[in-house]
Amino acid sequence: VKDDLIAALALADKQIPNKAARDRALLLVGFAGAFRRSELVGIRIEHLSFMEAGVEVLLPRSKTDQEGVGRTVFIPNARGAVCPVKALQNWLALAGIESGLVFRSISRHDHVGNRLTAQSVALIVKAAIGRVRGHDVQNYSGHSLRSGFVTQAAMAGLPTFQIKEVTGHRSDATLAKYVRPVQRRKVPSLL
Protein backbone atom coordinates (compact mmCIF):
# COMPACT_ATOMS: atom_id res chain seq x y z
CA VAL A 1 0.00 0.00 0.00
CA LYS A 2 0.98 3.65 -0.22
CA ASP A 3 2.80 3.81 3.15
CA ASP A 4 4.92 0.75 2.30
CA LEU A 5 5.76 2.25 -1.08
CA ILE A 6 6.81 5.61 0.36
CA ALA A 7 9.04 3.93 2.96
CA ALA A 8 10.64 1.76 0.26
CA LEU A 9 11.24 4.77 -2.01
CA ALA A 10 13.07 6.70 0.70
CA LEU A 11 15.58 3.88 1.02
CA ALA A 12 15.73 3.07 -2.70
CA ASP A 13 17.08 6.56 -3.33
CA LYS A 14 20.24 5.67 -1.37
CA GLN A 15 21.41 3.35 -4.18
CA ILE A 16 23.76 4.20 -7.05
CA PRO A 17 22.18 6.91 -9.30
CA ASN A 18 20.86 4.95 -12.31
CA LYS A 19 19.61 2.09 -10.15
CA ALA A 20 17.91 4.50 -7.75
CA ALA A 21 16.20 6.39 -10.60
CA ARG A 22 15.13 3.18 -12.36
CA ASP A 23 13.78 1.59 -9.18
CA ARG A 24 11.90 4.76 -8.19
CA ALA A 25 10.27 5.00 -11.61
CA LEU A 26 9.51 1.29 -11.77
CA LEU A 27 7.93 1.19 -8.31
CA LEU A 28 5.88 4.35 -8.78
CA VAL A 29 4.73 3.60 -12.33
CA GLY A 30 4.03 -0.04 -11.43
CA PHE A 31 1.89 1.02 -8.48
CA ALA A 32 0.11 3.98 -10.13
CA GLY A 33 -0.70 1.94 -13.24
CA ALA A 34 -1.43 -1.29 -11.33
CA PHE A 35 0.71 -3.08 -13.90
CA ARG A 36 1.60 -6.74 -13.99
CA ARG A 37 5.33 -7.51 -14.04
CA SER A 38 5.16 -8.57 -17.69
CA GLU A 39 3.38 -5.34 -18.62
CA LEU A 40 5.99 -3.21 -16.86
CA VAL A 41 8.96 -4.82 -18.59
CA GLY A 42 7.19 -4.59 -21.96
CA ILE A 43 6.60 -0.82 -21.86
CA ARG A 44 8.43 0.94 -24.68
CA ILE A 45 9.06 4.65 -25.22
CA GLU A 46 6.78 4.37 -28.24
CA HIS A 47 3.94 3.38 -25.86
CA LEU A 48 4.19 6.59 -23.82
CA SER A 49 2.24 9.78 -24.50
CA PHE A 50 3.23 12.55 -22.11
CA MET A 51 0.72 15.35 -21.63
CA GLU A 52 0.20 18.21 -19.22
CA ALA A 53 -1.88 16.16 -16.77
CA GLY A 54 0.24 12.99 -16.82
CA VAL A 55 1.19 10.15 -19.12
CA GLU A 56 -0.80 7.61 -21.10
CA VAL A 57 0.74 4.15 -21.33
CA LEU A 58 -0.40 1.94 -24.19
CA LEU A 59 -0.45 -1.77 -23.41
CA PRO A 60 -0.62 -3.40 -26.84
CA ARG A 61 -1.21 -6.82 -25.27
CA SER A 62 -1.71 -8.22 -21.79
CA LYS A 63 -2.76 -11.38 -19.97
CA THR A 64 -6.46 -10.57 -20.39
CA ASP A 65 -6.04 -9.18 -23.93
CA GLN A 66 -4.61 -12.05 -25.93
CA GLU A 67 -6.13 -10.72 -29.14
CA GLY A 68 -3.90 -7.65 -28.93
CA VAL A 69 -6.70 -5.08 -28.98
CA GLY A 70 -4.70 -3.04 -26.47
CA ARG A 71 -5.72 -0.67 -23.75
CA THR A 72 -4.41 2.60 -22.41
CA VAL A 73 -3.66 3.33 -18.76
CA PHE A 74 -3.53 6.97 -17.70
CA ILE A 75 -1.15 7.87 -14.88
CA PRO A 76 -1.81 11.36 -13.53
CA ASN A 77 0.77 13.76 -12.18
CA ALA A 78 1.06 13.75 -8.40
CA ARG A 79 2.37 16.33 -5.97
CA GLY A 80 5.79 16.13 -4.43
CA ALA A 81 8.49 13.51 -4.55
CA VAL A 82 6.16 10.59 -5.23
CA CYS A 83 5.02 11.67 -8.69
CA PRO A 84 5.27 8.64 -10.99
CA VAL A 85 5.35 10.83 -14.10
CA LYS A 86 8.28 12.93 -12.86
CA ALA A 87 10.10 9.78 -11.71
CA LEU A 88 9.61 8.25 -15.16
CA GLN A 89 10.82 11.38 -16.93
CA ASN A 90 13.84 11.60 -14.63
CA TRP A 91 14.77 7.95 -15.28
CA LEU A 92 14.47 8.33 -19.05
CA ALA A 93 16.59 11.51 -19.07
CA LEU A 94 19.26 10.12 -16.73
CA ALA A 95 19.53 6.84 -18.64
CA GLY A 96 19.39 8.57 -22.04
CA ILE A 97 16.59 6.30 -23.23
CA GLU A 98 15.01 7.69 -26.39
CA SER A 99 13.56 4.54 -27.94
CA GLY A 100 12.86 0.93 -27.08
CA LEU A 101 12.24 -0.56 -23.67
CA VAL A 102 11.72 1.82 -20.78
CA PHE A 103 12.79 -0.38 -17.88
CA ARG A 104 16.21 -1.93 -18.30
CA SER A 105 18.80 -3.79 -16.31
CA ILE A 106 21.50 -1.96 -14.37
CA SER A 107 25.00 -3.40 -13.90
CA ARG A 108 26.82 -3.35 -10.59
CA HIS A 109 28.83 -0.46 -12.05
CA ASP A 110 25.57 1.49 -12.62
CA HIS A 111 25.58 1.05 -16.40
CA VAL A 112 22.20 0.83 -18.13
CA GLY A 113 21.75 -2.51 -19.90
CA ASN A 114 19.06 -4.03 -22.04
CA ARG A 115 15.95 -5.99 -21.21
CA LEU A 116 14.66 -6.30 -17.66
CA THR A 117 12.84 -9.55 -16.92
CA ALA A 118 9.54 -10.03 -15.11
CA GLN A 119 11.45 -11.94 -12.42
CA SER A 120 13.72 -8.89 -12.00
CA VAL A 121 10.65 -6.80 -11.13
CA ALA A 122 9.83 -9.23 -8.31
CA LEU A 123 13.42 -9.02 -7.04
CA ILE A 124 13.39 -5.20 -7.19
CA VAL A 125 10.14 -5.07 -5.18
CA LYS A 126 11.47 -7.54 -2.60
CA ALA A 127 14.78 -5.66 -2.29
CA ALA A 128 13.01 -2.31 -1.89
CA ILE A 129 10.70 -3.68 0.81
CA GLY A 130 13.55 -5.62 2.43
CA ARG A 131 15.37 -2.35 3.10
CA VAL A 132 12.39 -1.20 5.18
CA ARG A 133 12.63 -2.50 8.74
CA GLY A 134 9.86 -4.72 9.96
CA HIS A 135 8.73 -6.00 6.59
CA ASP A 136 8.91 -9.69 5.79
CA VAL A 137 9.83 -9.90 2.11
CA GLN A 138 8.11 -13.29 1.84
CA ASN A 139 4.80 -11.40 1.80
CA TYR A 140 5.81 -9.29 -1.21
CA SER A 141 6.33 -9.96 -4.91
CA GLY A 142 6.22 -8.18 -8.23
CA HIS A 143 2.44 -8.53 -8.02
CA SER A 144 2.43 -6.47 -4.81
CA LEU A 145 2.43 -3.25 -6.85
CA ARG A 146 -0.81 -4.29 -8.55
CA SER A 147 -2.54 -5.66 -5.45
CA GLY A 148 -1.24 -2.69 -3.43
CA PHE A 149 -2.89 -0.27 -5.84
CA VAL A 150 -6.19 -2.15 -5.67
CA THR A 151 -6.05 -2.34 -1.87
CA GLN A 152 -5.20 1.37 -1.54
CA ALA A 153 -7.96 2.34 -3.99
CA ALA A 154 -10.50 0.22 -2.08
CA MET A 155 -9.40 1.78 1.22
CA ALA A 156 -9.87 5.23 -0.33
CA GLY A 157 -13.43 4.28 -1.32
CA LEU A 158 -12.99 4.40 -5.10
CA PRO A 159 -15.86 2.76 -6.97
CA THR A 160 -14.98 -0.58 -8.55
CA PHE A 161 -15.56 0.71 -12.08
CA GLN A 162 -12.81 3.31 -11.59
CA ILE A 163 -10.39 0.73 -10.18
CA LYS A 164 -11.16 -1.62 -13.09
CA GLU A 165 -10.41 1.20 -15.57
CA VAL A 166 -6.84 1.19 -14.30
CA THR A 167 -6.34 -2.53 -13.73
CA GLY A 168 -8.23 -3.84 -16.75
CA HIS A 169 -10.19 -6.34 -14.65
CA ARG A 170 -13.50 -7.38 -16.13
CA SER A 171 -15.18 -8.86 -13.06
CA ASP A 172 -15.75 -7.49 -9.58
CA ALA A 173 -15.11 -10.96 -8.13
CA THR A 174 -11.61 -11.16 -9.58
CA LEU A 175 -10.87 -7.59 -8.53
CA ALA A 176 -11.95 -8.36 -4.94
CA LYS A 177 -9.25 -11.06 -4.73
CA TYR A 178 -6.61 -8.34 -5.07
CA VAL A 179 -7.63 -6.57 -1.87
CA ARG A 180 -5.34 -7.73 0.92
CA PRO A 181 -7.19 -9.67 3.62
CA VAL A 182 -6.26 -7.42 6.57
CA GLN A 183 -7.44 -4.36 4.68
CA ARG A 184 -10.59 -6.15 3.53
CA ARG A 185 -11.72 -6.41 7.16
CA LYS A 186 -11.05 -2.70 7.74
CA VAL A 187 -13.14 -1.60 4.76
CA PRO A 188 -16.61 -3.08 5.26
CA SER A 189 -18.13 -2.60 1.82
CA LEU A 190 -15.49 -2.69 -0.89
CA LEU A 191 -17.36 -4.00 -3.88
C-alpha positions as CSV (number, residue, x, y, z in Angstrom):
1,V,0.0,0.0,0.0
2,K,1.0,3.6,-0.2
3,D,2.8,3.8,3.1
4,D,4.9,0.7,2.3
5,L,5.8,2.2,-1.1
6,I,6.8,5.6,0.4
7,A,9.0,3.9,3.0
8,A,10.6,1.8,0.3
9,L,11.2,4.8,-2.0
10,A,13.1,6.7,0.7
11,L,15.6,3.9,1.0
12,A,15.7,3.1,-2.7
13,D,17.1,6.6,-3.3
14,K,20.2,5.7,-1.4
15,Q,21.4,3.4,-4.2
16,I,23.8,4.2,-7.1
17,P,22.2,6.9,-9.3
18,N,20.9,4.9,-12.3
19,K,19.6,2.1,-10.2
20,A,17.9,4.5,-7.8
21,A,16.2,6.4,-10.6
22,R,15.1,3.2,-12.4
23,D,13.8,1.6,-9.2
24,R,11.9,4.8,-8.2
25,A,10.3,5.0,-11.6
26,L,9.5,1.3,-11.8
27,L,7.9,1.2,-8.3
28,L,5.9,4.3,-8.8
29,V,4.7,3.6,-12.3
30,G,4.0,0.0,-11.4
31,F,1.9,1.0,-8.5
32,A,0.1,4.0,-10.1
33,G,-0.7,1.9,-13.2
34,A,-1.4,-1.3,-11.3
35,F,0.7,-3.1,-13.9
36,R,1.6,-6.7,-14.0
37,R,5.3,-7.5,-14.0
38,S,5.2,-8.6,-17.7
39,E,3.4,-5.3,-18.6
40,L,6.0,-3.2,-16.9
41,V,9.0,-4.8,-18.6
42,G,7.2,-4.6,-22.0
43,I,6.6,-0.8,-21.9
44,R,8.4,0.9,-24.7
45,I,9.1,4.7,-25.2
46,E,6.8,4.4,-28.2
47,H,3.9,3.4,-25.9
48,L,4.2,6.6,-23.8
49,S,2.2,9.8,-24.5
50,F,3.2,12.6,-22.1
51,M,0.7,15.3,-21.6
52,E,0.2,18.2,-19.2
53,A,-1.9,16.2,-16.8
54,G,0.2,13.0,-16.8
55,V,1.2,10.2,-19.1
56,E,-0.8,7.6,-21.1
57,V,0.7,4.2,-21.3
58,L,-0.4,1.9,-24.2
59,L,-0.4,-1.8,-23.4
60,P,-0.6,-3.4,-26.8
61,R,-1.2,-6.8,-25.3
62,S,-1.7,-8.2,-21.8
63,K,-2.8,-11.4,-20.0
64,T,-6.5,-10.6,-20.4
65,D,-6.0,-9.2,-23.9
66,Q,-4.6,-12.1,-25.9
67,E,-6.1,-10.7,-29.1
68,G,-3.9,-7.7,-28.9
69,V,-6.7,-5.1,-29.0
70,G,-4.7,-3.0,-26.5
71,R,-5.7,-0.7,-23.7
72,T,-4.4,2.6,-22.4
73,V,-3.7,3.3,-18.8
74,F,-3.5,7.0,-17.7
75,I,-1.1,7.9,-14.9
76,P,-1.8,11.4,-13.5
77,N,0.8,13.8,-12.2
78,A,1.1,13.8,-8.4
79,R,2.4,16.3,-6.0
80,G,5.8,16.1,-4.4
81,A,8.5,13.5,-4.6
82,V,6.2,10.6,-5.2
83,C,5.0,11.7,-8.7
84,P,5.3,8.6,-11.0
85,V,5.3,10.8,-14.1
86,K,8.3,12.9,-12.9
87,A,10.1,9.8,-11.7
88,L,9.6,8.2,-15.2
89,Q,10.8,11.4,-16.9
90,N,13.8,11.6,-14.6
91,W,14.8,7.9,-15.3
92,L,14.5,8.3,-19.0
93,A,16.6,11.5,-19.1
94,L,19.3,10.1,-16.7
95,A,19.5,6.8,-18.6
96,G,19.4,8.6,-22.0
97,I,16.6,6.3,-23.2
98,E,15.0,7.7,-26.4
99,S,13.6,4.5,-27.9
100,G,12.9,0.9,-27.1
101,L,12.2,-0.6,-23.7
102,V,11.7,1.8,-20.8
103,F,12.8,-0.4,-17.9
104,R,16.2,-1.9,-18.3
105,S,18.8,-3.8,-16.3
106,I,21.5,-2.0,-14.4
107,S,25.0,-3.4,-13.9
108,R,26.8,-3.3,-10.6
109,H,28.8,-0.5,-12.0
110,D,25.6,1.5,-12.6
111,H,25.6,1.0,-16.4
112,V,22.2,0.8,-18.1
113,G,21.7,-2.5,-19.9
114,N,19.1,-4.0,-22.0
115,R,16.0,-6.0,-21.2
116,L,14.7,-6.3,-17.7
117,T,12.8,-9.6,-16.9
118,A,9.5,-10.0,-15.1
119,Q,11.5,-11.9,-12.4
120,S,13.7,-8.9,-12.0
121,V,10.7,-6.8,-11.1
122,A,9.8,-9.2,-8.3
123,L,13.4,-9.0,-7.0
124,I,13.4,-5.2,-7.2
125,V,10.1,-5.1,-5.2
126,K,11.5,-7.5,-2.6
127,A,14.8,-5.7,-2.3
128,A,13.0,-2.3,-1.9
129,I,10.7,-3.7,0.8
130,G,13.6,-5.6,2.4
131,R,15.4,-2.4,3.1
132,V,12.4,-1.2,5.2
133,R,12.6,-2.5,8.7
134,G,9.9,-4.7,10.0
135,H,8.7,-6.0,6.6
136,D,8.9,-9.7,5.8
137,V,9.8,-9.9,2.1
138,Q,8.1,-13.3,1.8
139,N,4.8,-11.4,1.8
140,Y,5.8,-9.3,-1.2
141,S,6.3,-10.0,-4.9
142,G,6.2,-8.2,-8.2
143,H,2.4,-8.5,-8.0
144,S,2.4,-6.5,-4.8
145,L,2.4,-3.3,-6.9
146,R,-0.8,-4.3,-8.6
147,S,-2.5,-5.7,-5.4
148,G,-1.2,-2.7,-3.4
149,F,-2.9,-0.3,-5.8
150,V,-6.2,-2.2,-5.7
151,T,-6.1,-2.3,-1.9
152,Q,-5.2,1.4,-1.5
153,A,-8.0,2.3,-4.0
154,A,-10.5,0.2,-2.1
155,M,-9.4,1.8,1.2
156,A,-9.9,5.2,-0.3
157,G,-13.4,4.3,-1.3
158,L,-13.0,4.4,-5.1
159,P,-15.9,2.8,-7.0
160,T,-15.0,-0.6,-8.6
161,F,-15.6,0.7,-12.1
162,Q,-12.8,3.3,-11.6
163,I,-10.4,0.7,-10.2
164,K,-11.2,-1.6,-13.1
165,E,-10.4,1.2,-15.6
166,V,-6.8,1.2,-14.3
167,T,-6.3,-2.5,-13.7
168,G,-8.2,-3.8,-16.8
169,H,-10.2,-6.3,-14.6
170,R,-13.5,-7.4,-16.1
171,S,-15.2,-8.9,-13.1
172,D,-15.7,-7.5,-9.6
173,A,-15.1,-11.0,-8.1
174,T,-11.6,-11.2,-9.6
175,L,-10.9,-7.6,-8.5
176,A,-11.9,-8.4,-4.9
177,K,-9.3,-11.1,-4.7
178,Y,-6.6,-8.3,-5.1
179,V,-7.6,-6.6,-1.9
180,R,-5.3,-7.7,0.9
181,P,-7.2,-9.7,3.6
182,V,-6.3,-7.4,6.6
183,Q,-7.4,-4.4,4.7
184,R,-10.6,-6.2,3.5
185,R,-11.7,-6.4,7.2
186,K,-11.0,-2.7,7.7
187,V,-13.1,-1.6,4.8
188,P,-16.6,-3.1,5.3
189,S,-18.1,-2.6,1.8
190,L,-15.5,-2.7,-0.9
191,L,-17.4,-4.0,-3.9
